[in-house]
Amino acid sequence: MKKALPYLALLVGILSLTFSSLFIRWSQAPGPVVSFYRMAVAAVVLFPFFMFQPRVERQAGAKWILLPILAGVFSGLDHATWGFSLALTNVANATLLNNIAPLWVALVAFFLWKERLGRRFWGGLALALAGAVFVLGSDFLRHPGTGTGDLLAAGSSFFYAGYFLFTQRSRVHLNTLTHLWLMVVTAGLVLIPVNVMAGFSLWGYGLPAILSFLGAALISQVAGYLSLGYALGVLPASLVAPTMIIQPVLTAILAVPLAGEPLSWTQVVGGLTVLAGIYLVNTKRA
């Protein structure tokens, strides 16, 4: 059973993140509002566990506090941009295009950290970008509004990549819980002015929205990120990274019956092309 626990944690993490965009759909509230409560409730829930850690863990967090703060800033901007995109495009496209972040992470590693990247990486990058252009182009031609949402989702992937990069550095020095709590607090603070500037109210939502806020916080944020954090500490990256490709696939499939969003043939072809490219990139870097 002990050997199976990391694999179970990986499965729980993937399933928890699969529902992220669906919680926004079900809430009928603006995406950035859902994201704010996702971070705020998660921060409250995790606070007692953070405080009851050994003092040495919190002291380590104080020394390296800038890293999880920067991860939180990028995570807040990622969720804000992605939340706006969900108002203009469908769940499948928003999730797919947000998850091309590993491409940008790999390019940063190539240009800044001088990581050597072979033909498999460049082939994967070409495939993923070709698939993304196919999805974007077909949506723009059919529905310009949907195309704008796709662009916002693709733009959110740059912030998601920044979150990955600073989290990678932060986790060298901090444990999962310390990093996660500092990150969600920062992301929640970032999302407050985003909602104010967008004119979104943080109050006055009904029971369906409140349940969606709680689901996004407890399932997608707390359960999802803690489970993946544990899995990444035990399982090799060569297994975890390619397996994460399942998440946008599951989201697209579940969106058909749960959000009433059927898939078009352009989404299927373009999406599979993007996922094939991301798989190649992940297996190369892992």
C-alpha positions in Angstrom: 0.0 0.0 0.0 2.9 2.4 0.9 4.3 2.0 -2.6 0.9 2.7 -4.2 0.4 5.9 -2.2 2.4 8.2 -4.5 0.5 6.9 -7.5 -2.8 7.4 -5.7 -1.7 11.0 -4.9 -0.9 11.7 -8.5 -4.3 10.4 -9.6 -6.1 12.5 -6.9 -4.1 15.6 -8.0 -5.0 15.2 -11.7 -8.7 14.6 -11.0 -8.8 17.6 -8.6 -7.3 19.9 -11.2 -9.6 18.5 -13.9 -12.6 20.2 -12.2 -11.0 23.7 -12.0 -12.6 25.2 -15.0 -15.9 23.3 -14.4 -16.2 25.0 -11.0 -16.1 28.4 -12.7 -18.7 27.3 -15.2 -21.0 26.0 -12.5 -20.6 29.1 -10.3 -22.1 31.5 -12.9 -19.7 34.0 -11.3 -16.8 35.8 -13.1 -13.7 33.6 -13.3 -11.4 36.0 -11.3 -13.9 36.0 -8.5 -13.9 32.2 -8.3 -10.1 32.3 -8.4 -10.0 34.8 -5.5 -12.2 32.6 -3.3 -10.2 29.5 -4.4 -7.0 31.1 -3.0 -8.6 32.8 0.0 -10.4 29.7 1.3 -7.3 27.6 0.7 -5.2 30.0 2.7 -7.6 29.9 5.6 -7.8 26.1 5.5 -4.0 25.6 5.3 -3.1 28.3 7.9 -3.4 26.0 11.0 -1.2 23.4 9.4 1.3 26.0 8.3 1.5 27.4 11.9 1.8 24.0 13.6 4.9 23.1 11.6 8.2 22.9 13.4 9.6 26.4 13.9 12.6 25.6 11.7 10.3 25.1 8.7 8.8 28.6 9.1 12.2 30.1 9.6 13.3 28.6 6.3 10.2 30.1 4.7 11.2 33.6 6.0 14.7 33.3 4.4 13.3 32.3 1.0 10.0 34.1 1.1 10.5 36.0 -2.1 10.3 32.8 -4.2 6.8 31.7 -3.2 5.6 35.3 -3.3 6.7 35.6 -6.9 5.1 32.2 -7.6 1.9 33.6 -6.1 2.0 36.8 -8.2 2.3 34.8 -11.4 -0.3 32.3 -10.2 -2.7 35.2 -9.4 -2.2 36.7 -12.9 -2.5 33.3 -14.5 -5.8 32.6 -12.8 -7.1 36.1 -13.6 -6.3 35.9 -17.3 -7.5 32.3 -17.5 -10.7 33.3 -15.7 -11.4 36.1 -18.2 -10.9 33.6 -21.0 -13.5 31.2 -19.8 -16.2 33.9 -20.3 -15.3 34.1 -24.0 -14.3 30.5 -24.9 -15.2 27.0 -23.9 -13.8 24.9 -21.1 -11.8 22.6 -23.4 -9.9 25.4 -25.3 -9.2 27.4 -22.1 -7.8 24.4 -20.3 -5.8 23.1 -23.3 -4.2 26.5 -24.2 -3.4 27.3 -20.5 -1.5 24.0 -20.3 1.0 24.8 -23.0 3.0 26.5 -20.2 5.7 23.7 -20.2 6.8 24.9 -23.6 7.7 28.4 -22.2 9.3 26.8 -19.2 11.6 24.7 -21.5 12.5 27.8 -23.6 13.5 29.7 -20.5 15.6 26.8 -19.4 17.2 26.8 -22.9 18.0 30.6 -23.1 18.7 31.4 -19.4 19.9 28.2 -17.9 21.6 26.9 -21.1 19.8 23.6 -20.9 20.5 21.5 -24.0 17.4 20.6 -25.9 17.4 18.0 -28.7 15.4 17.3 -31.7 12.5 15.7 -29.7 12.0 19.0 -27.9 12.0 21.2 -31.0 9.7 18.7 -32.8 7.3 18.8 -29.8 7.4 22.6 -29.7 6.6 22.8 -33.4 3.7 20.3 -33.0 2.2 22.1 -30.0 2.4 25.5 -31.6 0.9 24.2 -34.8 -2.0 22.7 -32.9 -2.5 25.9 -31.0 -2.5 27.9 -34.2 -5.0 25.5 -35.7 -7.4 25.8 -32.7 -7.0 29.6 -32.6 -7.4 30.1 -36.3 -10.5 28.0 -36.7 -12.2 29.7 -33.7 -11.4 33.2 -35.0 -12.9 32.3 -38.4 -16.1 30.9 -36.9 -16.5 33.0 -33.8 -14.3 36.1 -33.3 -15.3 36.3 -29.6 -14.3 32.7 -29.0 -11.0 33.4 -30.7 -10.3 36.3 -28.3 -11.0 34.0 -25.3 -8.5 31.5 -26.8 -5.9 34.3 -27.0 -6.4 35.1 -23.4 -6.1 31.4 -22.4 -2.9 31.2 -24.4 -1.6 34.4 -22.7 -2.4 32.9 -19.3 0.1 30.1 -20.1 2.9 32.6 -19.9 1.9 33.5 -16.3 1.5 29.8 -15.6 5.0 29.2 -16.8 6.3 31.9 -14.5 4.5 30.1 -11.6 6.2 26.9 -12.6 9.7 28.5 -12.7 9.5 30.2 -9.3 7.8 27.1 -7.7 10.7 25.0 -9.0 13.2 27.3 -7.3 11.1 27.7 -4.2 10.7 23.9 -3.6 14.5 23.5 -3.5 14.4 25.4 -0.2 10.8 25.1 1.2 8.5 22.1 1.8 5.3 21.8 0.0 3.0 23.2 2.7 5.1 26.3 3.4 5.4 27.1 -0.3 1.8 26.5 -1.0 0.5 28.6 1.9 2.7 31.6 1.0 1.8 31.2 -2.6 -2.0 31.1 -2.2 -2.0 34.1 0.2 0.0 36.2 -2.4 -2.2 35.0 -5.3 -5.4 35.9 -3.4 -4.0 39.4 -2.7 -3.1 39.9 -6.4 -6.7 38.9 -7.4 -8.3 41.6 -5.2 -7.2 44.6 -7.3 -7.9 42.5 -10.5 -11.5 42.1 -9.5 -11.8 45.7 -8.4 -10.5 47.1 -11.7 -12.7 44.7 -13.7 -15.7 45.9 -11.7 -16.5 42.5 -10.3 -18.2 42.3 -6.9 -16.8 39.9 -4.3 -20.1 39.7 -2.5 -23.8 38.8 -3.0 -23.5 35.3 -4.7 -26.0 32.5 -4.2 -25.6 29.0 -2.9 -24.5 27.4 -6.2 -21.7 30.0 -6.5 -20.6 29.5 -2.9 -20.5 25.7 -3.3 -18.4 26.2 -6.5 -16.0 28.6 -4.5 -15.6 25.9 -1.9 -15.1 23.1 -4.4 -12.5 25.1 -6.3 -10.6 25.9 -3.0 -10.9 22.5 -1.3 -10.7 20.2 -4.2 -8.7 21.9 -7.0 -6.4 24.0 -4.8 -5.9 22.2 -1.5 -6.3 18.6 -2.5 -4.9 19.0 -6.0 -1.7 20.9 -5.2 -0.9 19.0 -2.0 -1.4 15.7 -3.7 0.8 16.7 -6.7 3.4 18.1 -4.3 3.6 14.8 -2.5 3.7 12.8 -5.7 6.5 15.0 -7.1 8.5 14.4 -4.0 8.4 10.6 -4.4 7.9 9.8 -8.1 10.3 10.7 -10.9 9.6 13.7 -13.0 9.8 11.4 -16.1 6.6 9.8 -14.9 4.7 12.8 -13.4 5.2 15.3 -16.2 3.9 13.2 -19.1 1.0 11.9 -17.0 -0.2 15.5 -16.3 -1.1 15.6 -20.0 -4.2 13.6 -19.1 -5.7 16.6 -17.2 -6.8 18.8 -20.1 -8.1 15.6 -21.9 -10.3 14.7 -18.9 -11.5 18.3 -18.6 -12.5 18.4 -22.3 -14.3 15.0 -22.0 -16.2 15.9 -18.8 -17.2 19.3 -20.2 -19.4 17.5 -22.7 -21.9 16.1 -20.2 -21.2 18.4 -17.2 -21.0 21.8 -18.9 -22.9 21.0 -22.1 -20.0 21.9 -24.4 -19.6 19.3 -27.2 -16.2 19.1 -29.0 -15.8 20.1 -32.6 -13.5 18.2 -35.0 -11.1 21.2 -35.1 -10.8 21.1 -31.3 -10.1 17.3 -31.4 -7.5 17.5 -34.1 -5.8 20.7 -32.8 -6.0 19.5 -29.2 -4.4 16.2 -29.9 -1.7 17.9 -31.8 -1.0 20.2 -28.9 -1.0 17.4 -26.4 1.4 15.3 -28.6 3.8 18.3 -28.7 3.6 18.9 -24.9 4.2 15.1 -24.3 7.4 15.2 -26.3 8.6 18.4 -24.5 7.8 16.9 -21.1 9.5 13.5 -21.8 12.5 15.3 -23.2 13.0 17.6 -20.2 11.9 15.1 -17.5 
